[in-house]
Structure formats: C-alpha cells, structure tokens
Amino acid sequence: MPSLDSLKSLKTLEVSNKTYHYFSLPDAARTLGDLDKLPMSLKVLLENLLRWEDNHTVTGDDLKALADWLIERKSHREIQYRPARVLMQDFTGVPAVVDLAAMRAAVAKAGGDPQRINPLSPVDLVIDHSVMVDRFGDDKAFGENVDIEMQRNGERYAFLRWGQNAFDNFSVVPPGTGICHQVNLEYLGRTVWTKEEDGRTYAFPDTLVGTDSHTTMINGLGVLGWGVGGIEAEAAMLGQPVSMLIPEVIGFKLTGKLREGITATDLVLTVTQMLRKKGVVGKFVEFYGDGLADLPLADRATIANMAPEYGATCGFFPVDDVTLDYLRLSGRPDETVQLVEAYCKAQGLWRLPGQEPAFTDALELDMGSVVASLAGPKRPQDRVALPDVSQAFSDFLGLAVSPSKQEEGRLESEGGGGVAVGNAAQVGEAEYEYNGQTYRLKNGAVVIAAITSCTNTSNPSVMMAAGLLAKKAVEKGLQRKPWVKSSLAPGSKVVTDYYNAAGLTEYLDKLGFDLVGYGCTTCIGNSGPLPDPIEKAIQQSDLTVASVLSGNRNFEGRVHPLVKTNWLASPPLVVAYALAGTVRTDLSSEPLGEGSDGQPVYLRDIWPTQQEIADAVMNVSTGMFHKEYAEVFAGDAQWQAIEVPEAATYVWQPDSTYIQHPPFFEDVAGPLPIIADVQQARVLAVLGDSVTTDHISPAGNIKLDSPAGRYLRSKGVEYKDFNSYGSRRGNHEVMMRGTFANIRIRNEMLGGEEGGYTLHVPTDEKLPIYDAAMRYQDEGTPLVVIAGQEYGTGSSRDWAAKGTNLLGVKAVIAESFERIHRSNLVGMGVLPLQFRAGESRKTLGLTGKEVLNITGLTGATLQPGMSLAVQITREDGQQENIDVLCRIDTLNEVEYFKAGGILHYVLRQLIAS
C-alpha cells in the first residue's frame, strides 16, 4: 500500500477494542503546512495521495501541490486518485461485465490465464434500471411488473449471475431490492472504509466512483464519490487510478431553516438553479455553515444527488453528528459508527460549529427564503415557482422559433435550437373513450404522475408528506384524474415498511399510487406505455401534455416519447398534480377539484404540516433497515432459479440479441495503433448546444422502423419483445444502430428537424445516421461530429462514446464538453476537440457538407492540451484553416489514447506481463 517514506505519518487508533492503522493528516501537516482551512473534500483527496504515495504514481510533489492549493485556491496539477470501491447499476453494469468477459476471452486467446482479469477493488452492481411501469393503478401492478421484468431480462440476469460467480470482488444486488444510490446510502456506504493487509487493519475515508451520474448522492453521508463512464469505472476496478486535475472547490453556505410547507425538493431545485447560474462544471461543491446542524441527512443526500444537474463533479457534505445519527438509524453496526466519529475527529474531517474553510469561491443561501417550486419544462436547472408553472407552460406552448428566442436560450432544446409546438391561441384538445367513459384531453394535461427516482424516494420527509397529502385528499373525496398514469416506485423496500407502519399505503393506493416496483422507472424513461386511447388522442391532435415526477432528469424525449413537457417536483406535489390533472391549474390559488361535499378543495387544505410530517417520520425504525438488508444479495425465488454455467470464460451465444462478444479487443495483442492525422473526413452530424448523452447514446424505446428495430426483427424478435435500448446494452449490434437515433435530436444538416437522420453528402441522400455511417465506412471515409456548448451533458453513458467509436467517428469538435463524456471519448479512442474562444459552427458557417482534415497528429509527440489544425474545404472548394484545442487533458489520457483506449491500455499491460 504505502511507500516506506510515508510510514512517518502512520498512526494507530483504538476503537471498540480494535486497533486501526491510518495515515495521519495532522502529522503530514508538520511537513506540508497548516491544513486546517483546506476544504474537507480536498482533505479526503490528500489522505488518498498520502496513503498511496509510492514516488511513481504519487509523489511528494503531488502532496505538496494539494497542500499549496490554499495559496491560489486552485491548481493545475494532475493527480492519481484511487477510490476504495466501484458502484454500478445494471444498464451501465452489463456492458462493463461484457467488457470484462471479452477481456478474459482476449487474454485466453493470447495464451494467458483468463482468471487474471478480476476487479481489484470491490464492485457492487445493483439491478435497478430494468423494471418498467407496464401495469399501474391496482394491487397487481407490482407482481405483474416484476414477472414481466424477469421474462424480458432473463438472459441479461443469467449473464450477471455468471459474472457474480466468475469474478472475485464482484457482488450483485438482485432486482426488486431498490435503486443503487439508495442502497448505497442505506447499506453499502460506510463513511470510513477498512481493509485488511499484511496483518493490519487500515482505516481510511470511504470513496468510490460509480457508473451513474447520481453516485454523488452518497456525498450526503460524507463519502467522496462521483459518476464516471463505465469505461473509466472498469479501469478503476482493474487497478488503474483515476487521473484528475486538483479541482476548484466552490463553497455553498447554508443558513437558517426551511419554512412551513417547504420541502427538501424545493430546496434542491433552488440550489441547482443557483449553482448552474454560478457555473460549477468540473468543480467540487462543498456545503458548509451552521444551517447544516438542522439539515437532516436525507435532505443532504437529496441535494448531493443532483450534483450532475448543477454541473458539479460532486456536492460534498462533511461528517458530523447528523451523519452518525443516520448511520445508527439505518442499522450500521455500533463499531462502524464509533470508528467514523473517532477517525474523522482524529483526521480533522469532522465539521465544527462556525467552521469556514477556504474555497475558490462561495455563495450562500438562507433556507428560509426557499419557496415551493418545480423545474421544467425540460431542464432540471429551470426552476419555476409553483404559482408560475401554468404561465411557464403557456409560454412554452406559445414559443415560436425566432432568432431572438433562440439567443435567449431560456427554453432552447437540449438537441439544439428552439422548437415550435403551437401558438398562444392554440386550444389543443381531443376527445377519447376509456373504460366506457368519454373524456376530453387538453394541452397541459398531466398524463404521467410518478413518485420515482433516487433523488426523493430516499427522503422520508417528502415521502411521508406525499402519503399524508394522499390521506387528506381521500378524506376530502378527491380522486386522481382518469387520464393520469400514476405510479409509486420507491428506492428501497424500507419505504414500503414505513408507509405501512404509518398507515398511509391504503390512501396512496386509493389515488392510484400503487407500488409498481423498486427501481428508477419513469425518471430514466421506463414509464411504460400510456393507455392506447390516450396515446392516440395525443398523436392525432398533436397535444402538448405533461409529466410530473419526483426525479432529477426531465430532458426532452426522456420520460415518454409523446410527452413534450416534464416537470420535476416533490412527491406531495406529484400527488397534487395527479388530482388536478393539468399543469395549467395554479395550485397556489385555484382548487384541485371538488370534494365529496361539493365544495372546492385547495392544495392548502390538504397540505400536511411540518409537525404531521415529523410525527410520521418517527415511524421509520432501525429494524426496518435490518429486515430489508439482511439478505440483500440473495434475491427472490425467480432470481435464485436462474441457471448459471460455471466457467472462467463466458460461452457467447451467437443467436443472442442481448449479449454479444464486442469487437473492441480483437487486435489488442498486436502492435499499438498508429496515431495519424484524420484526412478527408465527412461530417456525420451538426448538433446544437446541450446535446445530452440521452441524445447520443441509445436510450428508451426501440422504434419498429429504426435500424435497431430492423436488426431485431431480422433476428426473429417480435416488436412486443424489443424491450429498451438500456436493457440491450450488452449487444453492440443494437447499440451502435441506436447511437444518435434519439427522436428529439436535431441535426442542423437537415434544417434542425427532429430524429436521428443525416445526409450522406456525396449522394445528398437522407438516411438514418447508422445507415449513413456504414456507407461511409464502406467508402473508407472517416467521420467527424460538430457540436455546440456542453456536448455530452447528462447521465454518464459509456455507450455514448462506444457507439460513436463504432460508427467510425474519429473526432468530435465542440465548443465545450461535459466532464464524463469527454473522458469517455478519450477512453474509446475518439478525439475530443474544442473550438477556440469566439469560434463555433455558427461563426464558421458550417453546414455539414464540408470536408475536414485534422493535422498535427502524425509524427507528433502527443501532449495534453496541444493545438491541432483543422482544414475546412467547403462545397465550392474554398478552404479555411483553424486551430482547435485537443481535449486530451492529462498524461494518463495520452497513454490511453495511444493504446486505442483505456481498457486496451490495461489489457495490453496484462498480456505483456
């Protein structure tokens, strides 16, 4: 573990009659200088470097650079960070295990021992992304959805069970248990980690990387962790350090308390808006201030969860008594709680009253100023106060495409460019029949109301508030509107236990919020189909309808392909909008409906008081956590009945449509690829600002007439069995056909029309992007993607980079990149190139019909942040030369790129040794 030079800082700690060894930050400060003012999150990084100092990957200069951060409160030094563990969910986990299986196959092919391929760090994979809301609104919904999930995903689940048996250090939490981040918060996370080595027990901060953006939720527990792409996570679990620049740290001071009637969701939407406006992309955010003393752990986790939405790498909360209280409540052993307190106090990682660390910059919020809010209609940072939601929807409905509107960017699409969805005078309604009754569906109708996602279902206060509001609504005689698809998908079984204990389940059920499953569901697009008559009414009249969900993502096309506006809200507001049935009602002043006594019922009439919520939360007990996590890895009878072959290497099934042997490592035993200039490249797509990984990576439903749909039909798969792209991430044939195929992506080569199409420029033929890419590959033509700002924002989807690679894209030239996606592009051997300040696709007048030469690579010594030349040849033959910034940011990334990618680098090292 450490070098001999580091042993001077090695000390012992006696806790619960056990001796722990640890690397002392106070001792290191004698050499490095005073560390008291260093942000807590950077102290965790410093301990990591201290523990791993080996004078090779980590040197004394690295330690000094972190201590010297206090001088300028920023640093340009690259460090090698080694997290203690890795967290995965099944959508991103399956392709990671596929890659591990393919690496074992490559090692075996090269004559090596395949069992050398194993995670070196503990890996927990939680199956939480596969359950869909097929059935809802009755007591059979949960059982039927689970049965359908097992039928749809049996092949994937068998593969994961093989992986659990075949790989060391790899655990799988079966389906129907909970959302990975809530399981992490309630069970897996420890705040202080331990490891047995050389007869000693070492204690050190619990740290991790995860293959989901919202891994940051665990920051609420004082655990430093963030989301990375599956590619980077695989490298981390195979022993590669995470290469990173020492970050800037933005302090966020919290004071005061939330007022009566204001929820943690309202707080987090306010924090998200403030930090987005501040600009914290690629930075750490650390919360401090005496307001933390009254901020429950679940509220901290809610704020930390949405770090990707405010753009930060993480949203860290320090350890204090609130942390210990939660560890006890959630059933952590007494010795763990005692160790956390003793270790954090010994290391200066314990929050003290009045503490004011030094930050790069800071902002402050009096929590007493927070008001009831939603976010929408299609970006999580666009907070709207509750009274303004109706007007915000009307503004969206009347939005006309105009240069001025697009420049404002207020409602600009994540796919680039505004979209006209009607005009202010548009009435927009349709008549439909459902269950023998005739109804009128109008613009603004709430067709999906979902209590779902990791953000809020981990928080007993907002969940109890939803249950109490449901109880009062039922007692007043209110019902949800018949066009609302309502669902309850908790993040863990503990939620069901405390709802039952509080006597609230029956009231949620009466309003149609029956349990549909334990998983992410609606927030990741697993909302399932709407009833046929409602879908037809929306399509026939081109209605602009709404979803209201307690999630963290509301990007266009994500929740449901027919729902154009999506609103993030607290669980009680989700229930309220299900009762109102439309976002065009001002819930702050207009009635939700008429009660059984014929009188109007307002939201204020049924909103629970803080005391009522606090009393209900008292039903949450430690015994519930002990009960639900006692056999967390066992699974139900269906899971245990899955037959698993016992073999060190996976037996690939040629006819499988879920799991296929990927082509990434076919030539890995050969010489290193030659780094060469990109010559005579064509543009595959020209995209706008804030293109998300949802737009790039295959996600959601597979359309019947899409390239992926045609592939599945050619394999004999019926449309009803297509499942989702996410569930088929283990099959590169499906995934590469779905890359850039999102129904809401807008390619400016086609005038910005929606859908995954492009021009095959030589023939001027409009084709699906996959078909055009394959034609270019047949012609030997390399490809480039052009984009605007924040390219690759959103979830950490490794297939956004893998699919880009397989389509033959050699480079992406954008105005700026989201952190994880930029890293993933490098990890798959795709060049991320950035326009110089003041230049863009617009200033250069790029149409996508140009021919591009990217030079400066052939024969050059690849360096982080080097300049490359791009020669642009236009349709009329005129040429223009520009310089772009190569966003290979670190020396490690240089080595990865030269090897063909990060996993190729690891595998080549293993084969060579």
N, C-alpha and C positions, 0 to 999 in steps of 0.2 A: 504493500500500500504506500507508505511514505518512504522518502529517502532518509538516510542517516542524519543529514543536516537538519531535517525537520523535527527530530526527536527532542530537541531542546524545548519545543512547545508542547510536548506530550505530557498530559497530566491524568490523574485519576479522580473519579467521582464515586462516592459510596451512596447508593440509593437502594432501599429495601433489601439490605444485607447483600447487595451485589456490587462488584467493582466494575466500573466502566472506564475505558480509556478514551480520551478525547484530545483534540488539538486546540490548545488554548489561544483564543483571540487576545485576551488581556496580556498573555506572555508575549505573543507576537508583536503587540503594540510597543513593547520596550525597544524593539528594533525598527519597526515600521513607522512609529509615531502615534500620536493620540488618535484613536479610532472612535471615540465616543460619539462624535457628530455624524459618523458615516451612516447613511440610511440602512435600516435593518436588512433590506433585500440585498444590498451590496455586502453586508457582513456575512450573509449566507454564502454568497459567491466567494468571498475572501476565505472563509473556512474551507470551502471546497478546494480552492487552489492550495491552501496550506496543507491539507490532507494529502493531496496528490502531487505535491512538489517532487520532481524527480530530476531536475536540471536538464530535462529534454522537452517533454510536452508542457511542463510547468516549471518556470524558473523563479529565482528570487526577484528578478526584474518584473515579472508578472505580479507578484505580491506587492512590490513597491508601487507599481502603476495603479493598483486598486486603492492602496492607501493614499496615494497622491491625487486621487480623484477629487479629494476635498479642496485642492488648491484652485482648480478651474471648474470643478463640479461637472466635468465631462472628461472623456478620454478617447483617444483614437487607437488604443491598444487592443489587439486581438488576444483573447484568452481561450483556453481549452477547458470547457466545463463538463463535468461528468455527473449526471443525475443518478440518484440512487436506484431508480426504477422507471418502468415504462407502463403507461396505461393505454389500452386500445378499446375501441368499440368495434362491432362486427363488420360494419361496412368498410372501414379502413383496415380492420384486422385481417379479414380474409385475404385480401391481396398481399398483405405482409407475410402471412403464413404461406401463401402460394410462392412468394419470392424465396422464402426460406427453403421450401421444398425443392424449388428449381435450383437453388444454390447447392443443396445436397446432391441433386442429380448431376450438377456440373462437376462437383468435387469427385463423385464416383466415376464419372466419365473420364476425368483426368487421372484416375488411378489412386485417388486418395480415400481417406476414411470419411464417409458422409456424416458420421456422428460427431465430427469436429464442428459442424455447423449447429450451434446451440446458442440461445440467449445467454449472455454472461451476466446480465442484470435481470432481476425479477421482472416478469411481464405478466400483467393481469389483463385479460381480454373479457369484456362484458358484452354479452349479446343483448343489445337494447334497441337496435335500429331497424329491426325486421318486421315487427308487428305493425299491421295496418288496421285502420278502422273500417273494416268491411261491414260489420254489424254494429248497430248502436241503438241506444234508447230503450233497451229492455234488459232483463236479468240473464238473458242467454248470450249477450254480446261478448263477455269475457271468454267464456268457454269456446264459443264458435271461432272467435278471432285467434285464439291460441291453437285450435285444431288446424285452421287454415294456414297459420304461420308454419306449423310443423310440416304440413304437406308441401307447401311452397318451397321450404328451405331445407328439406331433409338432406339433400345432397351436400349443401354447404355445412350443415351441422355435423354430418358424418365426417367431413373433412376436418372441421375444427376439433372434433373428438379425437381423430387420428393425431392431430398436432399436439393435443394435450398429453397424449400417451407417448408420442415420439420424441418430443423436445423436453429437455431439462429446463427448469426455471420458468415454466410457462403454465399459467393457470387460466381456466375458462370459467366464467360465471354464466350459467345456462340461461336460456330465455325465460321470461316471466319473472325475473328477480327484481329488476329495476334499471334505471339509467346509470351509465357508467360513472358520471360525475357525482350522482347522489350516493351510489355505492361507495365511491372513493371517499366522500365526505363522511358518511355514516360508519364506514367499516375499514376500508383499506388504509386510509391515511393515518399517520401516527404522530405527526409534527416533529418528533425526534425518532430517527431510524437507528437500528443497531445491526451489527454484523460481527459474526464470529470469525476470527482469523488468527492463526498462529497461537492458539490458546488464550487469546484475549477477546473481550467483548468491546468493540468500538462503538461509541455513540456519536452521532452527527446529525445535522438537520435533514429531515425528510424532504427530498427533492425529486422531481420527476419531469419527464416530457410525456405528452400524450398525443395520440393521433386524432384528436378532435380539438377544435379551436377553444372549446369551453372547458378544457382542462384547467384553465385559470380559476375555476370555481373553488378549487382546493386552497387557493391563496387566502381565502377567508379563515382557514384553520392555521394560518401561519406557515403553510407549506409552499415553497417556491416551485412553481411549475407552470408550464405554458404549452400551447399546442404547436406541434411541428407536423410536417407532412409524414406520411407513412414511410417514405424513403429515408428521411433523416432519423425517424424513430427506429427503424430497422438497424441502421448503422450504430445508433446509440446502444441498442441491446446487444449488438455484436462487439461491443468494446470500443467503438470509436467515440472520442469526445465530441461534444457539440461545440463547434467553433463559433465564437461570437465576439463582437466588439463590446467592451465595457460600456454599458448603456448610460444614457442620461436618465435621471430619476426625477419625476415630477411629483412633488408633494401635494396631497389633497387633504386640507384640514377640515375636519368635521366638528361642528359645534352645535349646541342646542339639542332639541328633541323634535321628533315628528309630532304634528298637531293631531287632534282628534279627527278620525276619519281618513287619515292619510296612511298609505301602505308603503311597505318596502319597495314594491314595484314602482310606485310614483317616485320614490327616492332614486332608484337606479336609472329610471328614464331621464331624470333631471341631471344626474351625474354624467350619464352617457352624452347628453346634449352638450354639457359644459366642456367635457374633455375633448369631444370631437371638434368643438369650436376652438379650443386651445391648441390642438394639434399635438398628439402624443404617439403617432405611429412610430413603431420601433423603439419606444421608450418604456421604461418601467414606470408605473404609477404606484406610489406608496401612500396609504391613508394614515393619518395621524390626528392628534388633537384629543382634547378631553371628552368630546362627544362620543368617542369610541366606548367609553365606560358604560354607556346606556344603549349601545347598539348591539342587539343580540347576534350571536354567531351566525344564525340563519340569514339575517339581514346582510351581514358582511359577505357571506357566500353568494347572496343574490347580486350584490354589487361586483364582486370579483368575477362572477360568472360571465358578465357582459364586457369584460376587457376587450374581446375582439370587436365588439360593437363600438366601443370608444377608441379603438385602434391601437391600444397599448399591447406590449408583449405580455404584461401581467398587471394585476391590480392587487398589490400585496397588503395584508393586514398583519401587524405584529402580534406576538403572543402575549396574553395577559390572563387575568382571572376569568374573563368571559370564555377564552379558549379552553381553560381547564374545566369550567362548568359544562361545556358542550361535550368534551371528551368523556366526562363522567356520565352525563345523560345518555349518550349514545353507546354506553356499555364497554368502553375501553377499560382494560384491567387497571387496578389501582397502581400497580408498579409502573405502568406506562405514564399515567398522569403525574406521578411523583417524579419520574425521570424528566418529563417535559419541563416541569417547574424548576427542578434543580439545574438541569443543563442550561436552559435559557437564561436563568439568572446568573449562572457562572460565566456565560459567554457574552453577556451584555446584549442578549437578544430578547429581553423582557421589557415590555412597554411600561414606562413610568409616567405618573401624572405630570403635566406641564412640559413633557419632553418635546423638543423642537430640533429634529435632525437637520442637517444641511441638505438642500436639494438644488437641482439645476434650476428649477423654477417651481412656483407653488400657486395654488388657488384655494379658495375657501368657500364653504357652504354652511350657512346656518340652516339646519334641518327643519327649523320652524317655519321657513319660508316656502317649503315644498307644497305644491298643490296637486290635486287629483289630475292624472294625466294618462294619455295613451300615446303611442308612437305610430306614425303611418303617414301616407297610405302604403309606402313601400320601402322605407328605410328606417332602421331602428333608432337612428340619431335624430329623426324628425319628430320631436316631442310636440304634442298638441294638448293644451289644457282641456279638460273634459268639456267645458261649455263651448269650446271652439271646434269640436270634432265634426259636427254637422256642417259647419261652414267650410271646413277643410275638405270634406268630401265634395261639397258643391263646387269648390274651387278646382278640384281635380277633375270633376265631371265636365266642367266648362273649359278646361285647359285646351287652348288651340296652339298648334305648332307655330311659333314665331321666333325670329332670331332673338328678340329681347327676352322672351320667356326662357329660351334655352340658355342664354348667357347668365341669367339669374341663377339657374341650376337648382332652384328650390324643389321642383318636382321632376327633375331630369331623371330619365330612366337609367338604371344601372347598366343597361346594354348600350347606352349612348344615344342622346337625342331625346327630345320630348315625343309624346305620342298623343294624338288627338283621339279622345274617347267619346266625343259628343260635343254638345254645346250647352250653354247655360239654360237654354229654353227646352232642352230635350226632356220629355216626360219619362219615357222608358219604362214600360210595364208590359206584362204578359199574363194571360190567364192560363191556368193549368189545373188539372184534376189529380188528386192524390187521396188514396184511401176513400174513394167515393165522394169526396168533397171538392168543391171548386174554390180556388184561391186566385188572388192577383199578386204576382211577384213584381216588385218595382226596383228601379235603380236604388242602390243603397241598402237593399235587403241583406240582413245577416244570414247567410246560408250555412256558415260554419261557426260554432262557438265551442272552443276546445280548451279545457284545462289540461295543459300538457307542458312538457319540456323540463329540463334540469333547472332552469332559472328560478322558477317559482314553486314547483312541487316539492322542493326540499325545505320549504319555509312554512312551518306550522301556522304562523300567524296569518298569512294570506290564505292558506288553505282552509283554516278554520273560519276565517271571515267569509269565504265562499259558501261553506256549509251553513253558517248561521244566516247568511242572506237568503239562501235557498229555503231554510226553515221558515223564516218570516214571510217570504213570498208565498209559500204554500199555505201558510195560515191566513194570509190575506185573500187567498183564492186565485192567485196568478198562475199562469201556465206559460211555458215557452211557446213561441210562435211555431206553427206547423211546418214552416219551410226551413227551420233551423236544424242542422245536423249537430247535435250536442254530444260531447264525449268527455270522459274523465280518464286520464292516463297518468297515474301517479308515478313518481320516480322511484318509489320503493314500496314494499308491502307494509312498511310501518305506517304509511299514510292511511291505508285501509283500516289498520288496527285502531288508530286514534280517532278516525271518523266513527267507527263502530262504538268505541268507548264513549264518545261524546254524544252519541245518539243522533248523528247528522246524516248518516248514509241514506236513510229512507227518504229524506227530503230532497237530496240531490237526485235520487232515483226517480222521484215523482216529477221532477223537471226534465227528465231525460238525460241527466248526467250520470248514467250508469257506468260502472267500471268497464272499460274496453280493453285494457291491457296495461302492463307495466313497461313503458318504453317511451321513446321520443315522439312517435306518431306524427301528429299534424305539423309540428314545428319543422320537421325535416321533409315534409311532403308526403308522409304516409297517412294523409287524411282519408284515403279511400274514395270511392265514387259517391257522388250525390245521388239521391233518388232520380231515376230516369226522367220523370216528368219535369223535375226542376232543372236538370241539365239541358233538356230540350228547350224549355222556356228561356233559359239564359242564352242559348245559342241562337234560337230563332229570332229573338228580339235584340240580340247583341247587348244584353243588360250588363251594367257595371255593378256587380254585387260585392259583398264584403265578407271577410272572415274576421273574427275577434279571437285571439288566442293568447294564452299566458306564456308565450315563448320569447325567444330572443332574435329570431330572424323573420323578416316579412318581405324579403326580396320578391320582385315580380316573378310570377310563374312557379314559385317555390311551394306554396301551400296547396294550391289546386290550380290546374291549367285554366279553368273557367272563372276563377276569382281574381279580379284585377286589383282590388284594394284589400290590404291586410293590415290589421291593427293589433299592436301589442298592448296588452292590458293586464291588470292584476286579476287573479282568479275571481274575486267577487264581481268585478266589472264584466268579466266574461259571462257570468250568470245573468247579470243585469241586462246585457245586450241580447242574450237569448230570449229574455222576457219581452224586451222592446221590439226585437225583430228587425231593427233597422238602425243604421248609424246616422240617419237623418233626424232622429229624435235627440233633442238636447236633454240629456239625462239630469242635468243640474237644475232644470226648471220645468220640464214637461213630464207628464205621467208616463210610467212604464206600461200601464194598462189599467183596466178596470177590475176592482176587487169583487169578491162574491157578494158584497153588499151594494154593488152598483156605483161605488164611489171611486174616483181616480186614486191610484196608488203611485206615489213618487219614490224615487230612489232613497231620499232622506227618510222615508217611512220605514224602510226595511234594512237600512244600513246598520250593521252591528256597532256597538260602542267598543272603545278600547278595552273597557273592563270586561265586557262579554267575551271578547276575543281572548283576553288574558286568562279568564276563567276556563275557557275551552281548551286552551293550550296546556293547562295543568293536567289534562288527560294523557299527555304524551309521557310515557314512562320508560325507564331503562329496560324493564322486562320485555317491552315490545322489540327493542333492538336485539336483545339476547335471543329472543324467539325466532326472529326472521333471518338472522345471520348465523344461526347455529350450524346449519348445513348449507352454507351459501354456494358451495361448489358442487353439490350433489345433483340438483335438478329433479324434475318430476319423473314419473314413470315413463313418459314418452321419451324424454331425454336419455334416460338410463337404458332404454330398449334399443337405442341406435347401435347397430353392429359396426365395429371398428376393426379394420385389419391391423395386425401388429407387424409393422415393418419399419425399418430405419428410413427407407426412401418411399415416397408416395407412388402408388401404382396409378398412373394417369389413365383416364378413361377417354378414348378418342371421341366417343359419341356424347360426352357430357356437354351440356350447354351452360353449366355453372362454373366448373373448374377446368381450366386448360393450362397446359405447360407453356409459360410465356417465353417469348423469343429473346429476352434481354441478355441472357448469359451464354448464347450459342458459341461466341468466339472468344470467351473470356480466358481460355487457356493459351490463346495465341499472343502475338506481339501487341504492344499498345497501339491504339488507333492513331493515325497521323492527323495532327491538328492543321487544318488547311483553311485558306480563305473560302468564302462562300461566293461562288461565281454563277452569274446568270440566273439568279433566284427570281421566282414569281411570288406575288403576294396572294396568300390564301384568304385573308380577310382583313378588312379595315374596320376597327371597332372603336367605340367611344370611351367616355370616362366611366370609372367604377364598374368595369366588367368584372363580375364575380366569378368565383370558381364554380358556382351553380350554373353560370352561363357556359363555362368552358368544359367542365367535367360532366360526364353523363350523370343525370340525377332525375329522380321522379319516374313517371310513367314512360313506357316504351310505346311509341306510336306504331300502329299497324303497318303504315306505308313508309316507315323510316328505313334507312339502311340496316339498323339493328333488327327492326321488325322483320324485314325481308330475310335476314340471316336466320332468325329463329324459326320462321316458317319453313325455310329450306331444310331445317333440322327436324321438322315434324312437330314443332311446338305450337299448340293452339293459342289463339290470342288471349283467352282467359287465363292461360298459364304463363304469360310473358313475365309476370312479376315486375319488379322495378329495376332500373339500372343499378341502384345501390346493392341489390341482392345478387347481382351478376358481376360484381367487381372482380371475381376470380377468373373471369373469361375475357381475355384481351380482345378476342374477336368481336364480342358485343361492345366492349368499352371503347375501342378505337372507332367503331361505327357511330357511337353516340357522342364523341368529342365535338364540341362546338355545335351540337344539334338541338340546343335548348330552344323551345318555341318562342321565347321572348328575346333572344339575342338579335341584334340588329347589325347587319353587315352594310357599311356605307358604300361598298361596291355595288350594291343593289338599291341604292337610294334610301337605305335605312329601313327596309321592310323587315318584318319580324320573321324569324325562323332560321334554321341552320343551313342556309344556302349561300352559294358564291358563284362567281363567274369563272369558268375555265377560259382564261383570257385569249389564248391562241384561237379558239373557235367561237368566242363570245357566247358560249352556251351556259345557261343557268343550271347548276347541278347541286345536289346535296354536298356539303363540304367534304364528307368522307369520299364520295364518288370522284369529286374533283381532285382530291389529294392522291387517290390511287391512280388516276390518269396521269397526273404529274409524275408520280413515282415511275410509272411505265415509261414515261418520256425521259427519265433521268434528270428531272428538274427539281432542284432544292426549293424549299418554301420559306417564307417569312410571314409573320403576323405583325400588323401595325396596330397600335392602340394608344389610348389617351392616358389620363391620370388614374392612379390606384388600380392598376391592372392586377387581377387575381385576388381582389379583396374577398372576404367571406371565409367559409369553412376551409380547413386545411385538407384539401382533397388531393391525394397523390396522383390520382388519375388525370387531373388537370394538366400535370406535367408528363405523365406516362403516355397519355393519349396524344398530346402534342408531339412527342418524340416519334410515336409510331406512325403518325400521319406524314412524317418527313419534314417537319418544321425544324429548321436549323437555328433560327433566331427569332426572338420577339423584340420588337423595337417599340418602346412605350415611353410616355412622359414620366411615369413613376410606377413602382411595383409595390404590392403588398409583401410584407416580410417573408411569410412562409412560402408563398408561391414562387418568389424569386429564388429562394434557396432550393426549392424542389426542381425548378427548371435546370439549375446548375447540376443538381443531383441526378438528372436524367440526360445530361449532356447537351442541353439546349441553351444557347447563348441568350442571357437577358441583357439587352442593350437599351440605354436610356438617351433620349433626345437631350441635347444641351438646352440650358435655360433659354427660354424665348423661342425655341423651335418646337414644332409639333406637326402632326399630319395636316393640320389646318393651315399653318403658316407656310408649309411647303407645298400645299395644294395637291396632296397625294390622293389619287383616285383608286389605286389598287391595280392599275394597268401598267405600272412601271416595271422595269427590270432592274434588280438591285445587285450590286457587287459589294461584298463586305470584305475589306482588306486590312492587313496588319497582323494576321494570324500566322500565315505561312512563314516558317523560319524564325519567327519572333520568340522571345522568351516571355511567356505568358505571365503577366503581373496583375495583382489586384487593382481594379480601378483604372486600367490602362485605356488609352484612347484608340478607337478604331475608325477607319474611314469607310464611308458608305457612298458609292457612286450610284446616282439615280439617273436612269435613262428613261425618258418619257416616251409616250406613244409616237410623238413627232420626231423622235431621235435626239432631241436636246438633252444635254447632260448637266447635272448639278452634283457637286461634291459637298458632303457634310461630315463632321466628326460626331461620333457618339461615344458615350461613356460605357465601357464594359462593366456590368454589374456583377462580375465575379469578385466578391468583396474581400476574401481572405486567402491566405496562402494555402490553407487546407482545401479550400474550394478549387484552387488552381490544380492541386494534385488530383482531386476527384474528377475534374473536367478532363484532365489529360488521360485519365484511366477509362473514360467513357461514362463515368457516373460514380456516385458514392458507393453503391453496392458492388459495382465492378471493382472499385479500388480495394474494398475489403476482401472480396473473393480472390482477386489476383494475389493479395498478400498471403492468404491462407494456402492457396495452391502452391505458391513459390516456397512456402516454408515446409 
